[in-house]
Amino acid sequence: MSAAQLDRTLIALADPTRRQVIDLLRKRPRRAGELVAASTISAPAMSRHLRILRASGLIEETEVPGDARVRLYRLRPEKFASLQSWLDEVQNFWAGQLDAFKAHVEDKTTKPKARRK
């Protein structure tokens, strides 16, 4: 995941309303009207949030067969997999740092201290 894509993803997920949309879409794809009904925001505000989520690549919009006016929103799992991969890298880095610190501390505490003369 590029730095720019990571920034877009994290910015998109920073907003509680957009995280609520993600949680709703985890259960099943939904129409914009369903997302509005499940939240406390207006349809135009939801439209802005959906636009940001689409631009980040976290969700996609498709037409409902038989009705070109209705859009269905669904998660894009590959974007979440990329985010998880980045998070795993960060976690592995810190786990390594903590392991090294623990080894250093244990090494210091097991060595006898030199006596002063």
Backbone bond lengths (Angstrom), bond angles and torsions (degrees), N, CA, C in turn:
res aa  C-N    CA-C-N  psi(-1)  N-CA   C-N-CA  omega(-1)  CA-C   N-CA-C  phi
1 M - - - 1.452 - - 1.525 107.57 -
2 S 1.315 116.23 128.11 1.467 120.25 179.59 1.531 109.82 -71.81
3 A 1.317 114.83 161.66 1.468 120.04 179.50 1.528 110.62 -61.33
4 A 1.330 117.10 -40.08 1.471 120.10 -179.84 1.522 110.92 -65.62
5 Q 1.327 117.32 -41.97 1.465 120.68 178.70 1.522 110.61 -65.90
6 L 1.326 116.61 -40.89 1.461 120.62 177.81 1.529 110.31 -61.21
7 D 1.331 116.58 -42.97 1.467 120.58 177.69 1.523 110.99 -59.56
8 R 1.338 116.94 -46.85 1.475 120.60 179.79 1.531 110.75 -61.27
9 T 1.318 115.99 -41.35 1.464 120.14 -179.56 1.521 111.09 -64.21
10 L 1.329 116.61 -48.83 1.467 119.66 -177.94 1.523 111.93 -67.54
11 I 1.324 117.35 -36.62 1.471 120.37 176.20 1.526 109.55 -63.83
12 A 1.321 116.54 -42.53 1.471 119.89 179.65 1.522 111.23 -62.64
13 L 1.324 116.60 -39.08 1.470 120.49 -177.82 1.527 113.21 -82.65
14 A 1.318 117.50 -8.16 1.466 120.58 -178.42 1.521 112.72 -70.96
15 D 1.313 117.43 -23.42 1.464 121.02 -176.23 1.531 110.47 -88.99
16 P 1.340 118.00 130.85 1.469 120.45 -178.13 1.528 113.47 -62.62
17 T 1.326 117.87 -33.83 1.473 119.75 178.81 1.518 109.84 -66.14
18 R 1.321 117.36 -41.59 1.464 119.75 179.21 1.522 111.47 -67.68
19 R 1.328 117.14 -35.34 1.474 119.08 174.95 1.524 110.21 -65.57
20 Q 1.329 116.91 -36.13 1.467 120.09 176.47 1.528 110.13 -63.11
21 V 1.321 117.38 -41.28 1.462 121.55 177.39 1.527 109.71 -60.78
22 I 1.325 116.47 -44.58 1.468 120.93 178.54 1.527 109.55 -59.56
23 D 1.324 117.65 -45.02 1.465 121.10 179.24 1.529 111.37 -61.03
24 L 1.322 116.97 -41.41 1.466 119.99 178.55 1.532 111.30 -66.10
25 L 1.311 116.58 -40.21 1.465 120.37 -178.87 1.527 112.16 -74.83
26 R 1.313 117.58 -17.48 1.476 119.83 175.09 1.521 110.48 -63.60
27 K 1.323 116.79 -31.90 1.464 121.23 -177.93 1.527 111.62 -76.20
28 R 1.349 115.61 -41.80 1.475 120.78 179.70 1.516 109.05 -174.83
29 P 1.336 116.98 159.13 1.471 119.20 174.40 1.533 109.61 -61.95
30 R 1.317 115.80 148.67 1.472 119.94 -178.16 1.520 110.92 -140.41
31 R 1.315 113.67 157.55 1.465 121.08 173.07 1.522 108.50 -82.54
32 A 1.324 115.42 157.79 1.464 120.24 -179.70 1.529 110.98 -57.75
33 G 1.309 117.73 -40.61 1.462 121.57 179.38 1.521 112.32 -59.99
34 E 1.322 117.01 -37.22 1.464 120.57 177.44 1.525 110.74 -66.22
35 L 1.322 115.77 -38.54 1.464 120.27 179.37 1.528 110.77 -67.02
36 V 1.327 116.56 -39.60 1.466 121.11 177.12 1.526 109.59 -63.70
37 A 1.339 116.51 -45.39 1.469 120.70 -178.41 1.527 111.87 -62.50
38 A 1.326 116.93 -30.24 1.463 120.63 -178.53 1.522 112.66 -85.31
39 S 1.328 117.15 -2.82 1.464 120.23 -178.28 1.525 109.82 -122.46
40 T 1.324 115.10 -175.54 1.467 119.98 -179.54 1.521 111.51 -111.47
41 I 1.342 116.86 16.89 1.458 119.45 -176.91 1.525 110.95 -110.07
42 S 1.316 115.69 164.20 1.465 121.72 -178.32 1.532 110.43 -76.50
43 A 1.316 115.39 164.68 1.463 121.15 177.61 1.531 111.71 -60.52
44 P 1.351 119.63 -43.68 1.468 118.29 177.71 1.532 112.81 -62.61
45 A 1.322 116.86 -37.78 1.466 119.81 178.15 1.528 110.12 -66.18
46 M 1.326 117.43 -41.48 1.469 121.03 177.62 1.522 109.95 -62.43
47 S 1.303 116.23 -39.51 1.461 120.42 178.36 1.528 111.00 -58.60
48 R 1.329 116.89 -42.00 1.475 120.79 178.20 1.537 111.08 -64.17
49 H 1.338 115.90 -42.12 1.465 119.51 178.61 1.532 110.80 -64.68
50 L 1.318 116.84 -42.08 1.464 120.16 179.08 1.528 111.08 -64.11
51 R 1.319 116.61 -36.88 1.462 120.42 178.01 1.531 110.56 -62.11
52 I 1.319 116.96 -42.63 1.468 121.08 179.42 1.533 110.29 -66.09
53 L 1.321 116.97 -42.37 1.466 120.23 178.73 1.528 111.47 -65.02
54 R 1.330 117.09 -37.82 1.477 120.04 176.43 1.522 110.70 -66.54
55 A 1.330 117.02 -43.20 1.463 121.09 -179.42 1.529 111.22 -63.16
56 S 1.319 116.90 -31.88 1.469 120.59 179.12 1.525 111.00 -76.83
57 G 1.321 116.78 -16.21 1.456 120.91 -178.86 1.517 114.09 87.30
58 L 1.338 117.92 3.49 1.460 120.60 -178.18 1.525 112.88 -75.67
59 I 1.329 116.98 -28.13 1.463 120.33 177.51 1.524 108.62 -129.79
60 E 1.329 114.40 163.67 1.453 120.45 173.74 1.515 109.08 -132.46
61 E 1.313 114.32 159.12 1.457 121.74 -176.99 1.531 107.54 -118.16
62 T 1.323 116.26 131.66 1.458 120.29 176.38 1.519 109.44 -131.26
63 E 1.328 115.94 157.82 1.462 120.47 176.31 1.510 109.49 -80.61
64 V 1.323 115.59 147.32 1.450 121.25 175.21 1.525 106.75 -82.22
65 P 1.318 118.14 126.52 1.463 119.62 179.43 1.534 111.52 -55.71
66 G 1.306 115.32 130.46 1.463 120.30 179.26 1.518 114.30 91.71
67 D 1.327 118.70 -11.01 1.465 121.00 179.64 1.530 109.00 -146.54
68 A 1.326 115.93 94.14 1.472 121.37 -176.05 1.524 112.82 -67.87
69 R 1.334 117.74 -12.39 1.462 120.51 -179.57 1.519 112.62 -81.38
70 V 1.307 116.80 -21.92 1.462 121.73 -173.98 1.529 109.35 -98.29
71 R 1.311 115.45 134.37 1.460 122.04 178.84 1.527 108.99 -112.78
72 L 1.321 113.96 141.17 1.451 121.34 177.79 1.527 107.61 -113.37
73 Y 1.317 116.80 133.17 1.465 122.16 -178.11 1.517 108.89 -108.61
74 R 1.340 115.83 137.89 1.464 121.74 179.14 1.515 109.35 -144.04
75 L 1.326 114.96 157.42 1.464 120.74 178.09 1.522 110.44 -73.31
76 R 1.323 115.24 153.08 1.468 122.05 173.19 1.526 107.09 -109.06
77 P 1.325 117.65 97.53 1.472 121.32 -173.58 1.524 114.16 -57.36
78 E 1.328 117.86 -31.57 1.468 119.08 -177.71 1.527 112.16 -64.09
79 K 1.325 117.82 -30.54 1.466 120.22 177.54 1.522 110.90 -70.07
80 F 1.317 116.34 -36.96 1.460 119.82 177.69 1.525 110.67 -70.83
81 A 1.331 117.28 -33.21 1.464 120.95 176.38 1.528 109.99 -65.24
82 S 1.324 117.22 -39.88 1.472 120.71 177.58 1.523 110.80 -64.47
83 L 1.322 116.28 -42.16 1.464 120.24 177.73 1.527 110.13 -63.49
84 Q 1.331 116.99 -43.17 1.465 120.61 179.36 1.521 110.84 -62.38
85 S 1.309 117.53 -38.61 1.466 121.46 177.92 1.526 110.61 -60.92
86 W 1.331 116.69 -44.28 1.467 120.38 178.32 1.526 110.77 -63.90
87 L 1.332 116.22 -43.98 1.466 120.12 178.84 1.526 111.10 -62.01
88 D 1.330 117.43 -38.56 1.461 121.05 177.44 1.530 111.04 -62.28
89 E 1.334 116.58 -40.48 1.462 120.37 178.10 1.530 110.94 -61.94
90 V 1.320 116.51 -43.69 1.468 120.78 178.94 1.531 109.88 -64.07
91 Q 1.314 116.50 -44.49 1.463 120.11 179.98 1.526 110.88 -63.32
92 N 1.320 117.70 -41.97 1.463 120.71 179.19 1.526 111.15 -63.44
93 F 1.326 116.63 -39.64 1.461 120.12 177.26 1.524 110.28 -58.69
94 W 1.332 116.54 -51.12 1.464 119.14 -176.95 1.519 112.18 -69.20
95 A 1.312 117.43 -33.43 1.467 119.74 176.13 1.524 109.67 -62.55
96 G 1.330 116.46 -41.46 1.466 120.49 177.01 1.516 111.91 -63.73
97 Q 1.323 116.34 -42.36 1.465 120.13 179.09 1.531 110.69 -63.48
98 L 1.318 116.79 -43.45 1.471 119.99 -180.00 1.519 111.59 -67.29
99 D 1.333 117.11 -37.62 1.468 120.17 177.05 1.524 110.59 -62.99
100 A 1.336 116.43 -43.15 1.462 120.30 178.97 1.525 111.10 -63.87
101 F 1.330 116.97 -40.57 1.465 120.87 178.50 1.524 110.45 -64.89
102 K 1.326 116.46 -42.72 1.460 120.39 179.09 1.524 110.34 -61.21
103 A 1.333 117.21 -44.94 1.465 120.86 178.77 1.521 110.64 -61.65
104 H 1.322 116.97 -39.96 1.469 121.16 179.09 1.530 110.45 -63.57
105 V 1.316 117.10 -46.89 1.468 121.16 -179.45 1.524 110.37 -64.25
106 E 1.308 117.10 -43.96 1.464 119.88 179.80 1.519 111.05 -64.48
107 D 1.312 117.03 -37.33 1.463 121.26 178.10 1.522 110.33 -64.14
108 K 1.333 117.22 -41.33 1.471 121.65 -179.51 1.520 111.31 -67.34
109 T 1.329 117.00 -35.74 1.467 119.52 -175.72 1.518 112.37 -82.39
110 T 1.329 118.43 -19.52 1.478 119.90 -179.11 1.514 112.41 -91.53
111 K 1.322 118.65 -19.39 1.468 120.80 178.17 1.526 109.64 -78.52
112 P 1.332 117.41 136.80 1.490 118.26 176.67 1.526 109.83 -68.81
113 K 1.319 114.22 144.37 1.459 119.68 178.94 1.516 109.81 -78.32
114 A 1.314 115.51 142.46 1.466 120.52 177.66 1.519 108.83 -73.15
115 R 1.322 115.51 140.71 1.470 120.20 179.92 1.518 109.47 -84.36
116 R 1.289 114.57 144.36 1.471 119.93 174.80 1.513 108.99 -85.52
117 K 1.269 115.31 144.12 1.466 120.46 177.46 1.491 111.66 -108.21
